[in-house]
């Protein structure tokens, strides 16, 4: 055994001693030797001399998988893209800096990213020493598994043929004469260029710190690269105290080492030890920089402040503090003007021109479009809700099992790697039975990629009388849905507003001739609605500028004869709601159903048939578009109640008035294909379990049993639901995503005691980033859109109360010329000591102005006949209903501050020619008896002169 050991070589201790001796000698060398174990993964010599290769990209989801800064596995640079270096300037300070008088300005570029850094010669020396140590340590066989894996990872790679790496100049800057500065620049430039050719040295943490780059520097979706680097951060700085002992951030604080990153619309800091993002500070109109001891209270300090947070950092010198402050301010002013300036109505977001928009009346088309958008998500899904029911079906009738159930869709996307963030309103349980805790447990139990936060905590918070009432869905920060429609029970409805639903779903194995792909005719439906003033508003968004539909090619099928809208201006609201735009005269709303069906179905009904009523009492008739819009044949209404084979498609239920079309025969990639082999027969159940509701008769109970009925659908009619939604794409969608990110990061911070700190900090995508247009189906338009919101300190942490929705309402009313059409769940206004909402006052003043000027002017107000609370006011119950009705009546007609009383004092009974208050009701046959029920108007909509529409 001894003989064999002697043949194998010296003992391990002797080898370790030999290696350590070589390690000490290597530290005395001033150059990095060539070695066949070193590799180059970034570029070749012929590409690194100045000619850039085609730029790749780092995927945006990288932000969710950040590694510690010392990890060698982190992907910082784009593969196969060189880093170009040029020393552009040398500043010489011989009086104040004796040993290191030269300050070098280095300009770097990596693909489409360019940035500048300032370094002294001592920084080059420190970098070189770190690389020498790293190189030598790789040769030491330390008894560590991590070290062994690291050593093996550098073996077997191809040898780099770029030549010998030049030696770093030994002469200190103090001995370099001024006439030798040009040569000095070239030496340092050559040194950096050759260091960056080797990924072994380029990806070293010391090199990354020297270059001021991190794992999020070159993510294209985050925009251009700003200044980065290690800083000392002072704790605190929020608009609320975070010290639980003394309640003061000025007494109890500490300094922490962080990595600060500046981007085009925000800045953030990261923890170097684990790479996680600590805080994201968004640019807003309160964003500013303070420099110096007098301004910051810290020697060599810089304070970065916006409306929600003040971040104080400490630098080593005043010159460094000034460099940080001026660099951040210059970069923000250059790229962040959209959020730094004062925008219209005081909104956080500016007007976005030429925004692709699509509107939905009622939830059928809205849910259908959301389902398709969620299925197409690749990176992120953001959802805010006042109430969310996980078991809600997005496409109806339900013919694909649970494929299009909301929780199943979210689970499917989470398993594909999509990050899903949900913000829920945390209700006061003794008042509202939303059971948001059940929703949170259900969603978070589906997959670890689904994160849910409820807000606000009512104890110790004082937010008992306020609620998060916004409803938004954002997909990949490029497509956003918003309006008044929750993804919850009772919301799904279409323009028929059915009162009964006692049917069931069954399939027939026989092929459907009407939808057979071999049919010579085009058997596909394409529906688009404008609206019917006599029933309820159809398909509206916020348009300013009189957008009118014009004949043109179908945007989805490419066939002639489809309508496409263009032009107009839009205002959209988030926070408390959102807004959009609508085209077409609201005073002339008519319903349009555009069909492309077999010739046997395109026959116009005879007069005799048209005069008869169908089985459900609906007259068979043709509805055409108003003048100026191409008319199309429409199937009689009773045809829909008999033949349901066309109701199930890739777009979901195609009841009358849904702005979607069935897929073409070759488009079968969707999970919900057209039914060519399984036709639906009989009546179809649209509302399952808790979804069939009449909340005035009985509020929801036992929400943890979603498919159990809680009212008898054979005796009680459901309550129809009328609402408005809108979809926006592009920069407006980025604005809505930005609002969600601000809410999420704030909520994560205030709920850190409940474990929300483990949730990721979200980052907004850059407005200059790529945005692929979504595959819109049906009617859409280009409009000028502005996102509005209503937020304050408890909801988002801002020091300034933003009420851009309220101000937009007032402005639109004051500037109206002909008419105003309003739909609202409540109508509580008229300012006095207790009500500060001045919309009723603005309406009154506008009507009085029209009366004095003797001009024709009209205001239409549509609202529910009863507020949506459980109770029977006829028997003395329904206290919540009575309270809301009291304030509604006080606004409309009762009391000296009401609209009617103020108008009567000036124009007597002539007020009836200027304003009308309306409600909606429908009827049906239920088990052989006539039943009637009000249509619950939940939308928050205002159309002004057919030019401006606000949807909240």
Secondary structure, DSSP 4 states (H G I P E B T S, - for coil): -HHHHHHH-S-HHHHHHHHHHHHHHHHH--S----TT----S--HHHHTS---------GGGGGS---TT-TT---SPTT--EEEEEEEEEE-TTT-SSS-EEEEEEEEETTEEEEEEE-HHHHHHHHHHHHHHHHHTTS--S-HHHHHHHHHTSSPPPP-S-PPPPPP-S-GGG--GGGHHHHHHHHHHHHHHHTT-HHHHTSHHHHHHHT--TTTT-GGG-S---EEEEEEES--BSS---TTTS-TTTS--EEEEEEEE-SSEEEEE-TTT--EEEEEE--TT-EEEESHHHHSSTTEEEEE-SSBEEEEE-SSHHHHHHHHHHHHHHHHHH-HHHHSPPGGG-SS--EEEEEEEEEESHHHHHHHHHHHHHT-SSEEEEEESS--TT-BSSSS--STTTTBHHHHHHHHHHTT-EEEEEEE---TTT----HHHHHHHHHTT-TTEEEEEE--TTT--TTS-----EEEEETTTEEEEES--SSTT----TT--S-------EESS--GGG-TT-SS--EEB----EETTTEE-S--B--S--EEEEE--TTT--TTEEEEE--B-EEE-TT----B--S-GGG------EE--GGG-PPPPHHHHHSB-TTSPBP----PPTTS-------HHHHHH--TTT-STT----TT---BPPPTT---SSS---SS-EE-S------GGGS--TTT-----TTSTTS-SS-TTTS----EE-EEEEEETHHHHHHHHHHHHHHHHHHHHTGGGTGGGSPPP-PPPTTS--PPP---S--EEEEE-EE-EE-HHHH--SS-EEHHHHHHHHHHHT-SSEEEEEES------SSS----HHHHHHHHHHHHHHHT---EEEEEE-SS-SSS--GGGT--HHHHHHHHHHHHHHTSSTTSHHHHHHHHHGGGGGGTEEEE--EEEEEETTEEEEEE-EE---EEEETTTEEEE-
